Amino acid sequence: MAGGEAEAERVAALLREITGEGGFAFVASAEKAAAGAGDLRAAEAAREMAWEQLHSGPWSEVGAAWRDAYALACLHVARLRAGGDRAAALKALDMGLIMGGNLLRADLEAALARISAEPCGGEDGAVAVDEEDQRWRDGLDRNRDIADALKILPVKSLSCKKVERLSHISLEEFICNYFLRESPVIISGAIDHWPARTKWKDIKYLKKIAGDRTVPVEVGKNYVCSFWKQELITFSQFLERMWSTDCPSNLTYLAQHPLFEQVANLSLLIL
């Protein structure tokens, strides 16, 4: 069976399953969105209906069919928005990956690859980019300041025992001499050959390959903070918050999420 026919059969089977669960309105909207030139309003309506089903109860109790239905609606929205609103199309596809099921994951990834490969305007000037890059590097240096970490630790809480440092060590030696003995060791230079060691420090590169992608984040020092919350923001916004000192209470970190599966280009830099 050809790829297009296989995809059509998967979608048809999914719609039959959704119909069997009473999702007649979703199926009608999804079919209208897919027909001919497509109908954006129908696609948005289908996505909203699937979204409501995803939040109708505990996540563990949400049926796989409705997760796949949400992914299907996201594909329709992205296809119909790709020509005029690239950012909205990318967000729709990312939401499909984050919240959708596995049935159409390959289709979502293929659509993301196509849209991401298209050139986009709005490049910053060289001066602005250089200033941003410098702020990013300053932020990295600030986050590595040991003195800042020592200030928040209880006095004399650190052990005076010096941890051994090695630059070359075999896996067998590590397991026998350190892991099994539960003895700490610092291994330096072991991943210096990874492209990620340099590429991940380059904010221009990170924004180029993932800046427009939507990622789940958590905001707040910890779960018990009154202002703790979860958000969906672009990766560029996340990077900007990382080195921003304007609002310490706005501490933002990536939620537990398979980011490397969502943005495969990042994982390619790990050897």
Residue pairs with C-beta under 8 A, 6 or more apart in sequence:
1 9
7 107
10 103
10 104
11 34
11 72
11 104
14 65
14 68
14 69
14 72
14 103
15 27
15 30
15 31
17 65
18 26
18 27
18 65
18 66
18 69
19 27
21 63
21 65
21 66
23 49
23 53
23 66
23 69
25 45
25 49
26 46
26 49
26 50
26 69
26 73
29 42
29 43
29 45
29 46
29 49
29 73
30 42
30 43
30 46
30 69
30 72
30 73
30 76
32 39
32 42
33 39
33 40
33 42
33 43
33 46
33 73
33 76
33 77
33 80
34 76
38 76
38 79
38 80
39 80
40 77
40 80
40 81
42 76
43 73
43 76
43 77
43 80
44 77
46 69
46 72
46 73
46 76
47 70
47 73
47 74
47 76
47 77
47 92
49 73
50 66
50 69
50 70
50 72
50 73
51 70
51 99
53 62
53 63
53 66
53 69
53 70
54 62
54 66
54 67
54 70
54 99
56 62
64 101
64 103
65 101
67 99
67 100
67 101
68 100
68 101
68 102
68 103
68 104
70 95
70 96
70 99
70 100
70 101
71 96
71 97
71 99
71 100
71 101
71 103
71 104
71 105
71 107
71 108
72 100
72 104
74 92
74 93
74 95
74 96
74 100
74 108
75 92
75 93
75 96
75 104
75 107
75 108
75 111
77 88
77 89
77 92
78 89
78 90
78 92
78 93
78 96
78 111
78 115
79 89
79 111
81 88
81 89
81 92
82 89
82 115
86 115
86 118
86 120
86 212
87 212
89 115
90 112
90 115
90 116
90 212
90 213
90 214
91 214
93 108
93 111
93 112
93 115
94 112
94 213
94 214
94 215
94 262
95 214
95 232
96 104
96 108
97 105
97 108
97 109
97 112
97 261
97 262
98 214
98 216
98 232
98 257
98 262
100 108
109 264
116 212
120 212
124 132
129 204
132 203
132 204
133 202
133 203
133 204
135 243
136 203
136 239
136 243
137 201
138 243
139 242
139 243
139 244
140 201
140 243
142 148
142 243
150 158
163 184
163 185
163 186
164 183
164 184
164 185
164 186
165 185
165 186
165 187
165 188
166 185
166 186
166 187
166 188
167 187
167 188
167 189
168 189
169 185
169 187
169 190
174 185
174 187
177 183
177 185
178 184
178 185
191 197
191 271
193 271
194 269
194 270
194 271
195 268
195 269
195 271
196 266
196 269
196 270
199 205
199 206
199 269
200 206
200 266
200 269
203 239
206 235
206 239
207 235
207 236
207 239
209 263
209 265
209 266
210 235
210 263
210 265
210 266
211 234
211 235
211 236
211 239
212 234
212 235
212 236
213 234
213 235
213 262
213 263
214 232
214 233
214 234
214 235
215 232
215 233
215 234
215 235
215 238
215 254
215 255
215 257
215 259
215 262
216 230
216 231
216 232
216 254
216 255
216 257
217 230
217 231
217 232
217 233
217 238
217 252
217 253
217 254
217 255
218 228
218 229
218 230
218 231
218 252
218 253
218 254
218 255
219 227
219 228
219 229
219 230
219 231
219 250
219 251
219 252
220 227
220 228
220 229
220 249
220 251
221 228
221 249
221 251
222 228
227 249
230 255
231 252
233 252
235 263
238 252
238 254
241 250
241 252
242 252
244 250
259 266
260 266
260 267
260 270
261 267
